[in-house]
């Protein structure tokens, strides 16, 4: 890895070949790669690419197999060393476009959580070790709205409706094995999330989080273009939420945010690889404070879905 500069981006907008402004440099590289020129079964350019600063593709692949990725990188290095003068290459002009384009900005003074999703133990004893990761963002104003003034010990304080629904709609989604479309507003059948003050010591408040989320969606009627499998059944999720939080009233920040959402899910979507596991089956989500590292600044997967919109 010391020979490479890693870059990660969301292909949802960088692979848009109809727009010559957004993602131009990525498209320049991708069209030289493994899916270059392809339009069927989809126009996706998903994958891993190695390239030069000047925009020359060295090697690419779309896989989750670590050995295959390592081999692709080895081939890229070989190609790199075959040409002299690499050190003086410069990036082609006109590619200084900011792909964020005002869509989102990291909430520097807000709240950022890591969200982990995985299947839980089943009655049969079967265990699936696969898991997935997302981020949850709150702005400073949203953090302030979570904590009412003069909280009373033992009293139940529902969090703002639009924040509870954002969590249920955009984050409590079955992404364990792959991708699932976010829930629609009409899919949110029951969303109740509240904070209870358990202890107040000086400027620190110890809080308990409790909640219930139940989402149900009708059949998607969509055919996976790669497998030709049709998803034509309802899907849903039913979860209990529980968490331990510590809030510093002076700083206006959470010092601890450990929460889980546990329950069952059922159904399948075109890209979540549940065709052989329709359920109902146990699933769990875990929330924790994210670090300030660059990797934990990765935006939520649903950042383009009107993320901060009040629903």
C-alpha positions in Angstrom: 0.0 0.0 0.0 3.0 2.4 0.5 3.2 2.7 -3.3 -0.4 3.9 -3.7 -2.5 6.9 -2.7 -6.0 5.6 -1.7 -9.1 7.5 -2.7 -12.7 6.6 -2.0 -15.8 8.2 -3.6 -19.5 7.5 -4.1 -20.0 6.2 -7.7 -23.6 7.2 -7.5 -22.7 10.6 -9.0 -19.1 10.2 -10.2 -20.1 7.5 -12.7 -22.8 9.7 -14.3 -21.6 9.5 -17.9 -24.3 11.9 -19.0 -22.8 14.8 -17.1 -19.4 15.9 -18.3 -18.8 18.1 -15.2 -19.4 15.8 -12.3 -16.9 12.9 -12.1 -15.1 13.8 -15.3 -11.7 12.5 -14.1 -13.3 9.3 -12.7 -15.1 8.7 -16.0 -11.8 9.2 -17.8 -10.3 6.4 -15.8 -13.3 4.1 -15.6 -13.8 4.1 -19.4 -10.4 2.5 -19.7 -11.3 -0.2 -17.1 -13.1 -3.4 -16.6 -16.6 -2.0 -17.4 -15.5 0.6 -20.0 -18.2 1.2 -22.6 -20.6 -1.2 -21.1 -24.3 -0.3 -21.0 -25.9 -3.7 -20.2 -26.9 -5.2 -17.9 -26.3 -1.8 -16.2 -24.0 1.2 -16.7 -22.3 0.8 -13.4 -18.6 1.5 -13.1 -18.3 0.1 -9.6 -14.9 -1.3 -8.7 -11.3 -0.6 -7.8 -9.0 1.4 -10.1 -5.3 2.2 -10.1 -4.2 5.0 -12.3 -1.5 7.6 -12.9 -1.8 11.3 -12.0 -2.0 11.9 -15.8 -5.2 9.8 -16.1 -3.8 6.6 -17.5 -5.4 3.4 -16.2 -2.9 0.9 -14.8 -5.3 -1.9 -13.7 -8.8 -2.3 -12.4 -11.2 -4.9 -11.0 -14.5 -5.3 -9.3 -14.3 -7.8 -6.5 -14.4 -8.4 -2.8 -11.7 -11.0 -2.9 -8.5 -9.6 -1.2 -6.2 -11.9 -3.2 -7.6 -10.7 -6.5 -7.2 -7.1 -5.4 -3.6 -7.7 -4.4 -2.9 -9.3 -7.8 -4.5 -6.3 -9.6 -2.3 -3.9 -7.6 0.8 -6.0 -8.4 0.0 -5.7 -12.1 -0.5 -2.0 -11.7 2.9 -1.5 -10.2 4.5 -3.6 -13.0 2.9 -1.3 -15.6 3.9 1.8 -13.7 7.6 0.8 -13.7 7.5 0.0 -17.4 7.4 3.7 -18.4 10.0 6.3 -17.5 9.3 9.8 -16.5 6.4 9.1 -14.2 7.7 11.4 -11.5 7.2 14.5 -13.7 3.6 13.7 -14.8 0.9 16.2 -13.9 -2.8 15.9 -13.8 -4.7 17.0 -16.9 -6.4 20.4 -16.6 -10.0 21.0 -16.0 -10.5 18.4 -13.3 -10.7 20.5 -10.2 -14.4 20.2 -9.8 -15.7 19.6 -6.3 -18.0 16.5 -6.4 -19.7 17.6 -3.2 -21.1 20.6 -5.1 -22.8 22.0 -2.0 -24.7 18.7 -1.5 -23.3 18.1 2.0 -20.7 19.3 4.4 -19.2 17.3 7.3 -20.9 18.4 10.6 -17.7 19.6 12.3 -19.5 20.7 15.5 -22.3 18.2 15.3 -22.6 14.5 16.1 -21.2 11.7 13.9 -22.0 8.0 14.6 -20.7 4.8 13.2 -23.5 2.4 12.5 -22.9 -1.3 12.1 -25.4 -3.8 10.7 -25.2 -7.6 11.0 -27.3 -10.8 11.3 -27.6 -12.2 14.8 -27.5 -15.7 16.1 -30.5 -17.9 15.0 -32.2 -20.6 16.9 -30.5 -23.2 14.6 -27.1 -21.9 15.9 -26.2 -20.6 12.5 -23.9 -17.6 12.5 -23.2 -15.3 9.6 -20.1 -13.2 10.2 -20.8 -10.7 7.4 -21.5 -7.1 8.4 -21.7 -3.6 6.9 -21.0 -0.1 8.0 -22.7 3.3 7.6 -22.4 6.8 9.2 -25.1 8.8 10.9 -24.8 12.6 10.9 -26.5 15.3 13.0 -25.8 19.1 12.7 -25.1 21.2 15.7 -28.7 22.5 15.8 -30.0 19.0 15.6 -27.8 17.9 18.5 -29.1 20.9 20.6 -32.7 19.8 19.8 -32.1 16.3 21.2 -31.6 17.7 24.7 -34.4 19.7 26.1 -33.7 22.3 28.8 -34.2 21.3 32.5 -34.6 17.6 31.9 -36.2 15.8 34.8 -34.8 12.5 36.1 -36.9 9.6 34.9 -39.0 11.5 32.5 -39.4 10.3 28.9 -38.4 12.9 26.2 -39.2 11.9 22.6 -36.5 13.1 20.2 -37.6 15.4 17.4 -39.9 13.6 15.0 -37.9 14.3 11.9 -34.7 13.0 13.5 -36.3 9.8 14.6 -37.8 9.3 11.2 -34.4 9.9 9.5 -32.8 7.2 11.5 -35.7 4.8 10.8 -35.9 5.7 7.1 -32.3 6.0 6.0 -30.3 4.0 8.5 -32.3 1.0 9.8 -32.1 -0.7 6.5 -30.9 -4.3 5.8 -27.5 -3.7 4.2 -25.8 -6.7 5.8 -25.1 -8.5 2.6 -25.5 -5.7 0.0 -27.5 -2.7 -0.8 -31.2 -2.0 -0.1 -33.2 1.0 -1.2 -34.0 3.4 1.7 -37.5 3.3 3.1 -40.1 5.7 1.9 -42.1 7.9 4.2 -45.2 5.7 3.8 -43.2 2.6 4.9 -42.6 4.0 8.4 -45.4 2.4 10.3 -44.1 3.0 13.9 -41.2 5.2 14.9 -40.8 6.1 18.6 -37.4 7.1 20.0 -36.9 8.8 23.3 -34.3 9.8 25.8 -34.7 9.3 29.6 -32.4 11.2 32.0 -31.1 8.7 34.6 -28.5 10.8 36.4 -27.1 14.3 36.3 -23.6 14.8 37.8 -22.4 18.4 37.6 -22.5 19.2 33.8 -22.8 15.6 32.7 -26.1 13.9 32.0 -26.4 10.1 31.9 -29.2 9.2 29.5 -31.0 6.0 28.4 -32.3 5.7 24.9 -35.4 3.6 24.2 -37.4 3.1 21.1 -39.4 1.0 18.7 -39.2 1.1 14.9 -41.4 -0.9 12.5 -41.1 -0.4 8.8 -43.0 -2.3 6.0 -42.8 -1.9 2.3 -44.8 -3.4 -0.6 -43.2 -5.5 -3.4 -40.6 -3.7 -5.4 -41.3 -5.4 -8.7 -37.7 -5.0 -9.8 -35.5 -7.5 -11.7 -31.9 -7.7 -10.8 -30.1 -7.1 -14.1 -27.2 -9.4 -13.2 -29.0 -12.4 -11.9 -32.5 -11.9 -13.6 -34.0 -12.6 -10.2 -37.3 -10.8 -9.5 -38.0 -9.3 -6.2 -41.8 -9.4 -5.8 -42.6 -9.7 -2.1 -43.1 -7.4 0.9 -40.1 -6.5 3.1 -40.0 -5.2 6.6 -38.1 -4.7 9.8 -39.2 -4.5 13.4 -36.7 -3.4 16.1 -36.3 -2.5 19.7 -33.8 0.3 20.5 -31.8 0.6 23.7 -28.8 2.8 24.5 -26.5 4.4 27.1 -25.5 8.0 26.4 -23.5 10.6 28.2 -24.0 14.3 27.4 -21.8 17.1 28.5 -24.0 20.2 29.0 -21.2 22.7 29.1 -19.6 21.5 25.8 -22.9 20.6 24.2 -21.5 17.3 23.0 -22.0 13.6 23.6 -19.1 11.9 25.4 -20.6 8.5 24.9 -23.3 7.2 22.5 -23.6 3.4 22.7 -26.9 2.1 21.3 -28.3 -1.0 19.6 -31.4 -1.8 17.6 -32.3 -5.5 17.7 -35.2 -7.4 16.1 -36.2 -9.1 12.9 -36.2 -8.4 9.2 -37.9 -10.1 6.3 -38.1 -9.9 2.5 -35.5 -9.1 -0.1 -34.4 -6.4 -2.5 -32.7 -6.5 -5.8 -29.2 -6.0 -4.5 -29.2 -7.2 -0.8 -28.5 -10.9 -1.6 -31.4 -12.2 0.5 -33.0 -14.4 -2.1 -32.1 -17.5 -0.2 -32.8 -16.0 3.2 -36.2 -14.3 3.2 -36.8 -14.6 6.9 -38.1 -13.5 9.3 -34.6 -13.6 10.8 -32.8 -11.7 13.5 -30.8 -8.6 12.7 -29.0 -6.1 14.8 -27.6 -2.6 14.5 -25.1 -0.9 16.7 -24.3 2.8 17.1 -21.2 4.4 18.5 -19.4 7.7 18.4 -17.1 8.0 15.3 -13.6 9.2 15.6 -12.3 12.4 13.9 -10.2 10.3 11.4 -10.6 10.8 7.7 -12.1 7.4 7.3 -14.8 8.2 9.8 -15.6 11.3 7.9 -17.1 9.2 5.1 -20.6 10.5 4.6 -23.7 8.4 5.2 -24.7 6.2 2.2 -28.0 8.1 2.0 -26.3 11.5 1.9 -27.8 12.2 -1.6 -31.3 11.3 -0.5 -32.2 14.8 0.8 -30.5 13.7 4.0 -31.2 16.7 6.2 -34.8 17.2 4.9 -37.5 17.3 7.5 -39.8 14.3 7.0 
